[in-house]
Amino acid sequence: MFPLAFPYPPEQSEGFWGKPTSTIDWCEENYVVSKYIAEALNTVTNAVFIALASFATYHAYSNKLEPRFIYIGLGFLLVGVGSWLFHMTLKYHFQLLDELPMIYATCIPFWSVFSEFKTKQESLLVAAGIFMAANSLTVIYLFFKDPTIHQVAYALLNACVVIKSALLTHKYVPDAKAKTQLNRTMGLGVSIFIFGYFLWNLDIHFCSQVRSLRRSWGMPYGFLLEGHGWWHIFTGTGVYFYLVYEEYLRCFLNGTDRFYKFEWLYGLPVVRCVNPDGLDRYKAIKDLQQEDEKHISLERKNM
């Protein structure tokens, strides 16, 4: 045991929240840090996810980004809160609050990239298809209760968003510097996410060895070997990077790129509005153009 370390107490079958009812019990030993928290490290590491999601939501609102990015931020904030409650209690209903919002929140960027340059009616059809698919997946998952279904669906959703976004970047971002910034941000986000996934899998496949090593190190040193906790930290960071990538890409796709600037703040990428008055005028002109197009379309129908 390392110097000044505390020995791990025995794992408890139940604590303040009673016996676990979740279909998954991770490698962290239950109720060894506190009788009020089933998996202490897996719980508190969600603070990173919650903080980054809150920052992304606030920054999207304060910089006049489209509402879709506020909704994405709020969706991933819900994931962080749900994951906190799940790992704190190991209750099945909180497990669903962790897992299902991961799918629902990812459906928003999925809709965003797959409805680009489509008419309003076509965009609504894409949204309806995603809504039906997400609900069907929910019913299937609630029936079979197999975590693999959720994990595969989440991976496929993200893969589709990444591939489609990369194609849009290649085709519609003419500025070489901006394209480099976009590709670098996407690469960092995906790499951080995958690294977290790698640590999580080590935690799963070598659980008995990791638990033994934790106990030999003692607390708090053993906390460093909580792979699922690291997954939360790296996932939250990777998702944030990718959300900023989508924000900046959208600026080029909707013609507002001249009103925004890609920057780094506190070591994090951000998209900042540099000319809010010009952006408001631009949006007002676009709204008038859309109204004119509607009137022209109606007049043609009535002829």
MARVEX-723371 format. One record per residue: residue in three letters; z, y, x of N, C-alpha, C, O in turn. Coordinates in steps of 0.05 Angstrom, whole numbers, padded with zeros to 5 digits, always signed. Layout:
BEGIN
ALAZYXZYXZYXZYX
...
This chain:
BEGIN
MET+00000-00024+00017+00000+00000+00000+00000+00025+00017+00013+00026+00038
PHE-00015+00045+00009-00017+00070+00025+00008+00086+00025+00025+00082+00007
PRO+00012+00103+00044+00037+00120+00045+00040+00137+00020+00020+00148+00010
LEU+00065+00140+00011+00072+00157-00012+00059+00147-00038+00058+00162-00058
ALA+00049+00122-00038+00037+00111-00062+00058+00099-00080+00080+00092-00071
PHE+00052+00098-00106+00069+00086-00126+00056+00059-00135+00032+00058-00139
PRO+00072+00038-00137+00060+00013-00146+00051+00014-00175+00064+00028-00191
TYR+00030+00000-00181+00020-00002-00209+00040-00018-00225+00048-00040-00217
PRO+00049-00009-00249+00065-00025-00266+00047-00047-00279+00023-00045-00278
PRO+00059-00067-00292+00043-00088-00305+00026-00076-00328+00034-00057-00341
GLU+00002-00087-00332-00015-00079-00354-00001-00087-00380+00011-00108-00382
GLN-00004-00069-00400+00008-00074-00426-00013-00082-00447-00035-00071-00447
SER-00007-00101-00464-00026-00110-00484-00029-00089-00506-00050-00088-00519
GLU-00009-00072-00510-00011-00050-00529+00009-00028-00522+00028-00033-00507
GLY+00003-00004-00532+00020+00019-00526+00024+00035-00551+00027+00024-00573
PHE+00025+00061-00548+00030+00079-00570+00010+00075-00593+00018+00078-00617
TRP-00015+00069-00587-00036+00068-00607-00039+00039-00618-00057+00034-00634
GLY-00022+00021-00610-00023-00006-00620-00043-00023-00605-00053-00015-00584
LYS-00049-00046-00616-00068-00064-00603-00097-00053-00604-00105-00042-00624
PRO-00112-00056-00583-00140-00047-00583-00156-00061-00604-00153-00085-00609
THR-00174-00046-00617-00192-00058-00637-00222-00054-00629-00240-00062-00643
SER-00226-00041-00606-00254-00036-00597-00267-00062-00589-00253-00081-00582
THR-00293-00062-00589-00308-00086-00580-00311-00087-00550-00320-00106-00538
ILE-00303-00065-00536-00304-00063-00507-00277-00055-00496-00264-00037-00507
ASP-00269-00068-00474-00245-00059-00460-00253-00058-00431-00259-00079-00418
TRP-00253-00034-00420-00264-00030-00393-00245-00040-00371-00224-00051-00376
CYS-00254-00037-00346-00240-00049-00324-00213-00035-00317-00196-00047-00305
GLU-00210-00011-00326-00184+00003-00321-00162-00012-00337-00166-00018-00360
GLU-00140-00017-00324-00118-00031-00337-00105-00013-00358-00102+00011-00354
ASN-00097-00026-00379-00087-00010-00402-00058-00003-00400-00041-00019-00392
TYR-00052+00022-00407-00025+00033-00409-00009+00029-00383+00015+00023-00385
VAL-00021+00032-00360-00006+00031-00335+00003+00058-00325+00021+00060-00309
VAL-00011+00079-00335-00003+00106-00327+00016+00119-00348+00035+00132-00341
SER+00009+00115-00373+00025+00126-00395+00023+00109-00419+00002+00097-00424
LYS+00045+00106-00434+00044+00090-00459+00029+00104-00481+00023+00092-00502
TYR+00022+00130-00476+00007+00145-00496-00023+00145-00491-00038+00155-00508
ILE-00032+00135-00468-00060+00135-00462-00068+00107-00452-00058+00097-00432
ALA-00086+00094-00467-00094+00067-00460-00107+00066-00432-00099+00050-00415
GLU-00128+00082-00428-00142+00083-00403-00141+00112-00392-00158+00128-00400
ALA-00122+00118-00375-00116+00145-00368-00140+00159-00353-00148+00181-00361
LEU-00150+00146-00332-00172+00158-00317-00198+00160-00333-00212+00179-00332
ASN-00204+00139-00348-00227+00139-00365-00225+00161-00387-00246+00170-00397
THR-00201+00169-00394-00197+00189-00413-00200+00217-00401-00217+00233-00411
VAL-00185+00223-00380-00184+00251-00370-00210+00259-00356-00217+00283-00355
THR-00226+00239-00346-00251+00247-00333-00271+00258-00353-00291+00270-00345
ASN-00266+00254-00379-00284+00266-00399-00281+00296-00400-00297+00310-00413
ALA-00260+00307-00387-00257+00336-00386-00281+00349-00372-00289+00371-00380
VAL-00293+00335-00353-00317+00346-00340-00340+00347-00360-00354+00367-00361
PHE-00343+00326-00375-00364+00325-00395-00360+00348-00416-00379+00362-00422
ILE-00336+00350-00425-00329+00371-00446-00334+00399-00435-00345+00416-00448
ALA-00325+00403-00410-00327+00430-00398-00357+00438-00394-00365+00460-00401
LEU-00373+00419-00384-00401+00425-00379-00417+00429-00405-00434+00446-00407
ALA-00410+00412-00425-00423+00415-00451-00416+00442-00464-00433+00455-00476
SER-00390+00450-00461-00381+00476-00473-00395+00499-00459-00404+00518-00472
PHE-00397+00497-00432-00411+00518-00416-00440+00520-00424-00451+00542-00427
ALA-00454+00497-00427-00482+00497-00434-00486+00509-00462-00506+00524-00466
THR-00469+00503-00480-00471+00513-00508-00468+00544-00508-00483+00558-00520
TYR-00447+00553-00494-00441+00582-00493-00464+00596-00479-00473+00618-00488
HIS-00474+00585-00457-00495+00598-00442-00521+00599-00458-00536+00619-00456
ALA-00527+00578-00473-00551+00578-00489-00549+00600-00511-00569+00614-00516
TYR-00526+00603-00522-00522+00623-00543-00523+00652-00531-00537+00669-00542
SER-00509+00656-00509-00507+00683-00498-00534+00692-00486-00538+00716-00482
ASN-00551+00674-00479-00577+00681-00467-00601+00678-00486-00624+00678-00478
LYS-00594+00676-00512-00614+00677-00533-00634+00655-00531-00658+00658-00537
LEU-00625+00631-00521-00643+00608-00522-00645+00597-00550-00628+00604-00567
GLU-00664+00581-00555-00669+00571-00582-00645+00554-00592-00631+00542-00577
PRO-00641+00555-00619-00618+00540-00630-00617+00510-00622-00596+00498-00622
ARG-00641+00498-00617-00641+00470-00610-00623+00464-00586-00611+00443-00584
PHE-00622+00483-00567-00605+00478-00543-00576+00482-00549-00559+00470-00535
ILE-00569+00498-00568-00541+00500-00577-00533+00474-00591-00511+00464-00586
TYR-00551+00463-00607-00545+00438-00621-00542+00414-00601-00525+00397-00604
ILE-00559+00414-00580-00558+00393-00560-00531+00395-00546-00517+00375-00541
GLY-00523+00420-00538-00497+00424-00525-00474+00415-00542-00456+00402-00532
LEU-00475+00422-00568-00453+00414-00586-00453+00384-00590-00432+00371-00592
GLY-00477+00372-00590-00478+00342-00593-00465+00328-00569-00450+00309-00573
PHE-00471+00338-00545-00459+00325-00522-00429+00332-00519-00414+00318-00506
LEU-00421+00355-00530-00393+00361-00531-00378+00341-00549-00356+00332-00542
LEU-00391+00334-00571-00379+00314-00589-00377+00287-00575-00358+00272-00579
VAL-00397+00280-00558-00396+00255-00543-00371+00255-00525-00357+00235-00523
GLY-00367+00278-00511-00344+00279-00493-00317+00277-00508-00299+00263-00498
VAL-00315+00290-00531-00291+00288-00547-00287+00260-00557-00265+00249-00557
GLY-00309+00248-00567-00307+00221-00577-00300+00201-00556-00284+00183-00561
SER-00311+00204-00532-00304+00186-00510-00275+00190-00502-00261+00170-00495
TRP-00265+00214-00502-00237+00219-00496-00219+00204-00515-00200+00190-00506
LEU-00225+00206-00541-00208+00192-00561-00211+00162-00559-00192+00148-00563
PHE-00235+00153-00553-00239+00124-00551-00223+00112-00528-00208+00093-00532
HIS-00225+00124-00504-00211+00112-00481-00181+00117-00484-00165+00102-00472
MET-00173+00137-00498-00144+00142-00501-00131+00122-00520-00108+00114-00516
THR-00146+00112-00540-00135+00095-00561-00146+00066-00561-00132+00048-00569
LEU-00171+00063-00551-00185+00037-00552-00187+00027-00581-00185+00003-00587
LYS-00192+00046-00599-00196+00040-00627-00226+00039-00634-00241+00056-00623
TYR-00234+00021-00652-00262+00017-00657-00275+00042-00670-00298+00048-00663
HIS-00261+00056-00688-00274+00079-00701-00279+00101-00680-00298+00116-00683
PHE-00261+00103-00660-00266+00123-00639-00288+00114-00620-00301+00130-00607
GLN-00291+00087-00617-00313+00077-00601-00339+00086-00613-00358+00093-00598
LEU-00341+00084-00639-00366+00093-00653-00370+00123-00649-00393+00133-00647
LEU-00348+00139-00649-00350+00167-00645-00359+00174-00616-00370+00196-00611
ASP-00355+00156-00598-00365+00159-00571-00395+00150-00569-00411+00165-00558
GLU-00401+00127-00580-00427+00115-00575-00449+00127-00593-00471+00134-00583
LEU-00445+00129-00619-00466+00137-00637-00475+00166-00632-00499+00172-00633
PRO-00457+00185-00626-00466+00213-00620-00484+00213-00595-00500+00232-00592
MET-00481+00194-00576-00498+00193-00553-00527+00190-00562-00545+00203-00551
ILE-00532+00173-00582-00558+00169-00593-00567+00194-00608-00590+00204-00604
TYR-00550+00204-00626-00557+00226-00643-00564+00251-00627-00583+00265-00632
ALA-00547+00257-00607-00551+00281-00590-00577+00279-00575-00591+00299-00571
THR-00584+00255-00565-00609+00251-00550-00634+00253-00568-00656+00259-00558
CYS-00630+00249-00594-00653+00251-00613-00663+00280-00614-00687+00284-00620
ILE-00646+00300-00608-00655+00328-00610-00675+00334-00587-00697+00344-00594
PRO-00669+00329-00562-00689+00334-00541-00714+00315-00545-00736+00323-00538
PHE-00709+00291-00556-00732+00273-00562-00751+00287-00582-00775+00288-00577
TRP-00739+00298-00603-00756+00312-00623-00769+00336-00610-00793+00342-00615
SER-00754+00351-00593-00764+00375-00581-00790+00370-00565-00809+00384-00568
VAL-00789+00350-00547-00812+00346-00530-00835+00333-00544-00858+00337-00537
PHE-00829+00316-00564-00851+00302-00578-00862+00318-00601-00882+00309-00614
SER-00851+00341-00607-00863+00358-00628-00876+00383-00616-00884+00401-00631
GLU-00878+00384-00589-00891+00407-00577-00920+00409-00585-00935+00389-00585
PHE-00928+00434-00591-00956+00440-00598-00966+00426-00623-00990+00422-00627
LYS-00947+00418-00640-00954+00407-00666-00950+00427-00688-00934+00446-00684
THR-00963+00424-00710-00958+00442-00733-00930+00437-00744-00917+00418-00737
LYS-00922+00456-00760-00895+00453-00772-00892+00428-00788-00872+00414-00787
GLN-00913+00421-00803-00913+00396-00819-00911+00372-00801-00896+00353-00806
GLU-00927+00371-00779-00926+00349-00761-00899+00347-00747-00889+00325-00742
SER-00887+00370-00740-00860+00370-00728-00839+00358-00747-00821+00344-00738
LEU-00842+00365-00772-00823+00354-00792-00827+00323-00795-00807+00309-00799
LEU-00851+00314-00793-00856+00285-00794-00844+00271-00770-00833+00249-00773
VAL-00846+00283-00746-00833+00272-00722-00803+00271-00727-00790+00251-00720
ALA-00791+00292-00738-00762+00293-00743-00754+00271-00763-00734+00258-00760
ALA-00771+00268-00784-00764+00248-00804-00765+00219-00792-00749+00203-00799
GLY-00785+00215-00775-00787+00188-00762-00763+00183-00744-00752+00161-00744
ILE-00754+00203-00729-00731+00200-00711-00706+00196-00728-00689+00179-00721
PHE-00703+00210-00750-00680+00208-00767-00678+00179-00779-00657+00167-00778
MET-00700+00169-00788-00700+00142-00799-00695+00121-00778-00680+00101-00782
ALA-00706+00125-00754-00701+00106-00732-00672+00106-00723-00660+00085-00718
ALA-00660+00130-00722-00632+00132-00714-00613+00119-00734-00594+00106-00727
ASN-00620+00123-00760-00603+00111-00781-00607+00080-00782-00587+00066-00786
SER-00631+00071-00777-00635+00042-00776-00620+00030-00753-00608+00008-00756
LEU-00621+00043-00730-00606+00033-00707-00576+00033-00712-00562+00014-00704
THR-00566+00053-00726-00537+00054-00733-00530+00030-00750-00509+00017-00745
VAL-00546+00024-00771-00540+00001-00788-00541-00025-00773-00523-00042-00776
ILE-00561-00028-00755-00563-00053-00739-00539-00056-00721-00528-00078-00719
TYR-00531-00034-00708-00508-00035-00689-00482-00041-00704-00466-00056-00694
LEU-00478-00028-00727-00454-00034-00742-00452-00062-00752-00431-00074-00755
PHE-00476-00074-00757-00476-00102-00766-00471-00122-00743-00454-00140-00746
PHE-00484-00119-00721-00482-00138-00699-00459-00131-00680-00448-00149-00667
LYS-00451-00106-00678-00429-00097-00661-00433-00106-00631-00414-00112-00618
ASP-00458-00106-00623-00464-00114-00595-00470-00088-00579-00490-00075-00584
PRO-00453-00082-00559-00457-00057-00543-00484-00056-00529-00494-00035-00522
THR-00496-00080-00524-00521-00080-00510-00543-00066-00527-00561-00053-00515
ILE-00541-00068-00553-00560-00055-00571-00559-00025-00566-00580-00011-00563
HIS-00535-00014-00566-00531+00015-00562-00541+00023-00534-00555+00043-00532
GLN-00534+00008-00514-00541+00015-00486-00571+00015-00482-00582+00033-00469
VAL-00585-00005-00492-00614-00007-00489-00628+00016-00504-00646+00028-00494
ALA-00619+00021-00529-00630+00043-00545-00627+00070-00531-00645+00086-00530
TYR-00603+00075-00520-00598+00100-00506-00615+00103-00481-00626+00124-00476
ALA-00618+00081-00466-00635+00082-00442-00664+00087-00449-00677+00103-00436
LEU-00674+00074-00470-00702+00078-00478-00707+00107-00488-00728+00119-00481
LEU-00688+00117-00503-00691+00145-00513-00693+00164-00489-00711+00181-00489
ASN-00675+00161-00470-00675+00179-00447-00700+00176-00430-00711+00195-00420
ALA-00709+00151-00427-00734+00146-00411-00758+00160-00424-00774+00171-00410
CYS-00760+00158-00450-00782+00171-00465-00781+00201-00461-00802+00214-00457
VAL-00757+00213-00463-00754+00242-00460-00762+00250-00432-00776+00270-00428
VAL-00753+00235-00412-00759+00242-00384-00789+00241-00378-00800+00259-00366
ILE-00801+00219-00387-00830+00216-00381-00847+00237-00395-00865+00249-00383
LYS-00841+00242-00421-00856+00262-00436-00852+00290-00424-00870+00306-00422
SER-00827+00296-00416-00821+00323-00404-00836+00326-00378-00846+00348-00373
ALA-00837+00305-00362-00851+00307-00337-00881+00312-00341-00893+00327-00326
LEU-00893+00300-00361-00921+00304-00368-00926+00333-00377-00946+00345-00370
LEU-00908+00343-00393-00910+00371-00403-00908+00390-00379-00922+00410-00378
THR-00890+00385-00361-00886+00402-00338-00912+00403-00321-00921+00424-00312
HIS-00923+00379-00316-00947+00377-00300-00971+00392-00313-00987+00404-00299
LYS-00972+00391-00339-00996+00402-00353-00993+00432-00360-01013+00446-00359
TYR-00969+00441-00366-00966+00467-00378-00950+00488-00362-00946+00510-00371
VAL-00942+00480-00338-00927+00500-00321-00945+00507-00297-00947+00492-00278
PRO-00958+00530-00299-00977+00537-00277-00964+00548-00252-00975+00546-00230
ASP-00941+00560-00255-00927+00572-00233-00916+00551-00213-00900+00535-00221
ALA-00925+00551-00189-00918+00530-00169-00888+00531-00163-00875+00510-00161
LYS-00877+00555-00160-00848+00557-00154-00831+00546-00177-00812+00532-00173
ALA-00839+00554-00201-00824+00545-00225-00827+00515-00228-00807+00501-00235
LYS-00850+00504-00223-00854+00475-00225-00837+00460-00205-00826+00439-00211
THR-00834+00472-00181-00817+00459-00160-00788+00460-00169-00774+00440-00166
GLN-00779+00483-00180-00752+00485-00190-00747+00465-00213-00726+00452-00214
LEU-00766+00463-00231-00763+00444-00253-00761+00415-00242-00743+00400-00251
ASN-00780+00407-00225-00780+00380-00215-00754+00374-00199-00744+00352-00201
ARG-00745+00393-00183-00720+00389-00168-00696+00386-00187-00679+00368-00182
THR-00695+00402-00207-00673+00400-00226-00673+00374-00241-00653+00361-00245
MET-00697+00366-00250-00700+00340-00264-00692+00317-00245-00678+00299-00252
GLY-00702+00318-00220-00696+00297-00201-00666+00295-00195-00655+00273-00194
LEU-00653+00318-00192-00624+00318-00188-00609+00306-00212-00591+00290-00209
GLY-00617+00315-00236-00604+00305-00260-00606+00275-00263-00586+00262-00268
VAL-00630+00265-00260-00635+00236-00263-00621+00221-00241-00609+00200-00247
SER-00622+00231-00216-00609+00217-00194-00579+00215-00197-00566+00194-00193
ILE-00567+00238-00206-00538+00238-00210-00530+00219-00232-00510+00204-00230
PHE-00546+00219-00254-00541+00201-00276-00543+00172-00267-00525+00156-00274
ILE-00564+00165-00252-00567+00137-00243-00545+00129-00224-00536+00106-00225
PHE-00536+00147-00207-00515+00141-00188-00489+00134-00204-00474+00116-00197
GLY-00484+00150-00225-00461+00143-00242-00463+00116-00255-00444+00102-00257
TYR-00488+00110-00264-00493+00084-00276-00488+00061-00256-00478+00040-00263
PHE-00496+00066-00231-00491+00046-00209-00461+00041-00205-00453+00018-00203
LEU-00445+00062-00204-00416+00059-00201-00404+00045-00225-00386+00029-00221
TRP-00414+00051-00248-00404+00038-00272-00409+00008-00271-00392-00008-00279
ASN-00433+00000-00262-00439-00028-00261-00423-00043-00239-00416-00066-00243
LEU-00417-00029-00217-00399-00041-00198-00372-00047-00210-00360-00067-00205
ASP-00363-00028-00226-00337-00031-00240-00337-00055-00259-00317-00069-00262
ILE-00360-00060-00272-00363-00082-00291-00364-00109-00276-00350-00128-00283
HIS-00382-00111-00257-00388-00137-00244-00368-00145-00223-00366-00169-00216
PHE-00352-00127-00212-00333-00133-00192-00305-00125-00201-00288-00116-00185
CYS-00300-00128-00227-00275-00117-00238-00250-00130-00226-00231-00116-00219
SER-00249-00156-00223-00225-00170-00213-00219-00161-00184-00196-00156-00177
GLN-00240-00158-00168-00237-00150-00140-00227-00121-00139-00210-00113-00123
VAL-00239-00104-00156-00232-00075-00156-00203-00072-00166-00188-00056-00154
ARG-00195-00087-00186-00167-00085-00195-00148-00093-00173-00127-00080-00169
SER-00154-00114-00159-00137-00123-00137-00135-00102-00116-00113-00097-00105
LEU-00158-00089-00109-00158-00069-00088-00142-00044-00097-00128-00032-00081
ARG-00145-00037-00123-00129-00014-00133-00099-00019-00130-00084-00001-00120
ARG-00090-00043-00137-00062-00049-00135-00052-00050-00106-00029-00043-00100
SER-00070-00058-00088-00062-00058-00060-00060-00030-00049-00044-00025-00030
TRP-00076-00012-00060-00075+00016-00051-00051+00031-00064-00038+00048-00051
GLY-00045+00024-00089-00024+00038-00104-00035+00064-00117-00057+00072-00112
MET-00018+00076-00134-00025+00101-00147-00016+00125-00130+00006+00123-00118
PRO-00031+00146-00128-00056+00153-00142-00082+00144-00128-00103+00149-00138
TYR-00079+00132-00104-00103+00125-00089-00122+00107-00104-00147+00109-00102
GLY-00110+00088-00119-00127+00070-00134-00144+00083-00155-00164+00071-00164
PHE-00136+00107-00163-00152+00122-00183-00180+00127-00174-00199+00129-00190
LEU-00184+00128-00148-00211+00134-00137-00230+00111-00142-00254+00114-00140
LEU-00219+00088-00149-00236+00064-00153-00242+00059-00183-00251+00037-00190
GLU-00237+00078-00200-00243+00075-00228-00272+00082-00233-00279+00106-00237
GLY-00289+00062-00232-00318+00066-00234-00327+00079-00260-00346+00095-00260
HIS-00314+00071-00282-00323+00082-00307-00316+00112-00309-00330+00128-00322
GLY-00293+00119-00297-00286+00148-00296-00307+00164-00281-00315+00186-00289
TRP-00316+00153-00258-00337+00166-00243-00363+00168-00259-00378+00187-00257
TRP-00368+00148-00275-00391+00148-00293-00390+00172-00312-00410+00186-00316
HIS-00367+00178-00323-00364+00202-00340-00371+00228-00324-00385+00245-00335
ILE-00360+00230-00300-00364+00254-00284-00394+00258-00277-00405+00279-00281
PHE-00406+00236-00267-00434+00238-00259-00453+00240-00283-00474+00254-00282
THR-00446+00226-00305-00463+00228-00329-00462+00256-00340-00483+00268-00346
GLY-00438+00268-00343-00436+00295-00353-00452+00314-00336-00465+00332-00347
THR-00450+00311-00310-00464+00329-00292-00495+00325-00294-00510+00345-00295
GLY-00503+00300-00294-00532+00294-00296-00544+00304-00322-00566+00315-00323
VAL-00530+00300-00345-00539+00310-00370-00541+00340-00371-00560+00351-00382
TYR-00522+00354-00358-00523+00383-00357-00548+00392-00342-00562+00410-00351
PHE-00553+00380-00318-00576+00388-00303-00601+00384-00319-00620+00400-00318
TYR-00603+00361-00333-00627+00356-00348-00630+00374-00372-00653+00381-00379
LEU-00608+00383-00384-00609+00402-00406-00621+00428-00396-00637+00441-00410
VAL-00612+00437-00373-00623+00463-00362-00652+00460-00356-00668+00478-00360
TYR-00660+00437-00346-00689+00431-00341-00705+00434-00367-00726+00447-00367
GLU-00695+00423-00389-00709+00425-00415-00709+00454-00424-00729+00463-00436
GLU-00688+00469-00419-00688+00497-00427-00709+00513-00413-00724+00529-00425
TYR-00711+00509-00387-00731+00525-00371-00759+00516-00378-00777+00532-00379
LEU-00763+00490-00382-00790+00480-00389-00798+00492-00416-00822+00500-00419
ARG-00780+00493-00434-00787+00504-00461-00795+00533-00459-00812+00542-00475
CYS-00784+00548-00440-00793+00576-00437-00823+00578-00431-00836+00597-00440
PHE-00833+00559-00415-00862+00559-00409-00878+00549-00433-00901+00558-00437
LEU-00867+00531-00448-00882+00520-00470-00884+00538-00494-00904+00537-00509
ASN-00864+00556-00497-00865+00575-00520-00873+00603-00512-00872+00622-00528
GLY-00880+00607-00486-00890+00633-00477-00869+00654-00471-00875+00678-00469
THR-00843+00646-00468-00822+00665-00462-00813+00665-00433-00792+00676-00426
ASP-00828+00652-00416-00819+00648-00388-00815+00674-00373-00799+00676-00355
ARG-00830+00695-00381-00828+00721-00367-00801+00735-00374-00794+00754-00360
PHE-00787+00726-00394-00762+00738-00402-00738+00723-00390-00715+00732-00395
TYR-00743+00702-00376-00721+00685-00366-00724+00680-00336-00746+00681-00325
LYS-00701+00675-00324-00700+00670-00295-00683+00645-00290-00661+00642-00301
PHE-00692+00628-00272-00677+00604-00264-00659+00612-00241-00668+00624-00221
GLU-00633+00607-00244-00613+00615-00224-00593+00592-00220-00592+00573-00234
TRP-00576+00596-00199-00553+00578-00193-00528+00594-00197-00525+00616-00185
LEU-00509+00583-00212-00484+00597-00217-00461+00577-00214-00460+00556-00227
TYR-00443+00583-00195-00420+00564-00189-00430+00536-00182-00417+00516-00188
GLY-00453+00535-00168-00464+00509-00160-00479+00495-00182-00487+00472-00179
LEU-00483+00508-00205-00497+00496-00228-00522+00511-00234-00522+00536-00232
PRO-00543+00498-00242-00568+00512-00251-00563+00525-00278-00550+00514-00295
VAL-00575+00549-00282-00574+00562-00308-00601+00576-00313-00616+00582-00294
VAL-00606+00581-00338-00630+00596-00346-00620+00622-00359-00607+00621-00380
ARG-00625+00645-00346-00613+00670-00355-00635+00689-00366-00656+00691-00355
CYS-00629+00701-00388-00647+00720-00400-00645+00747-00385-00623+00758-00383
VAL-00667+00756-00374-00667+00780-00357-00678+00805-00372-00676+00827-00362
ASN-00689+00800-00396-00700+00823-00411-00696+00817-00441-00715+00811-00455
PRO-00671+00819-00451-00666+00811-00479-00680+00829-00499-00689+00819-00520
ASP-00683+00855-00493-00698+00873-00511-00727+00865-00513-00738+00864-00535
GLY-00739+00859-00491-00767+00851-00491-00771+00824-00505-00790+00820-00519
LEU-00751+00807-00502-00752+00781-00516-00751+00785-00546-00765+00771-00561
ASP-00733+00803-00555-00731+00808-00584-00757+00819-00595-00765+00811-00617
ARG-00769+00838-00580-00795+00849-00590-00816+00827-00591-00832+00826-00609
TYR-00817+00810-00570-00836+00788-00569-00833+00769-00593-00853+00762-00606
LYS-00808+00762-00600-00803+00745-00622-00811+00758-00649-00821+00745-00667
ALA-00806+00784-00651-00813+00798-00675-00843+00798-00679-00853+00794-00701
ILE-00858+00803-00657-00888+00802-00659-00898+00775-00666-00916+00772-00683
LYS-00885+00754-00654-00893+00726-00661-00888+00720-00690-00905+00707-00703
ASP-00866+00730-00701-00859+00725-00729-00880+00738-00747-00888+00727-00767
LEU-00888+00763-00740-00908+00777-00756-00935+00763-00755-00949+00761-00775
GLN-00942+00752-00731-00967+00738-00728-00967+00712-00745-00987+00706-00758
GLN-00944+00699-00746-00942+00674-00762-00944+00681-00792-00957+00666-00807
GLU-00932+00704-00800-00934+00712-00828-00963+00719-00835-00972+00711-00857
ASP-00977+00733-00817-01005+00739-00822-01022+00714-00825-01040+00712-00842
GLU-01017+00694-00808-01031+00669-00809-01027+00655-00835-01045+00642-00846
LYS-01002+00656-00845-00996+00644-00871-01011+00657-00894-01023+00644-00911
HIS-01012+00684-00893-01026+00699-00914-01056+00693-00913-01068+00689-00934
ILE-01067+00692-00889-01096+00686-00886-01102+00658-00897-01122+00653-00911
SER-01084+00639-00890-01088+00611-00899-01087+00610-00930-01103+00595-00942
LEU-01068+00624-00942-01066+00624-00971-01090+00637-00985-01099+00627-01005
GLU-01100+00659-00973-01123+00672-00984-01148+00654-00983-01164+00654-01002
ARG-01151+00639-00962-01173+00620-00959-01172+00598-00980-01192+00590-00991
LYS-01147+00589-00986-01143+00568-01006-01150+00578-01034-01160+00563-01050
ASN-01144+00604-01039-01149+00615-01065-01178+00624-01070-01185+00630-01093
MET-01194+00624-01049-01222+00633-01052-01239+00612-01065-01262+00616-01070
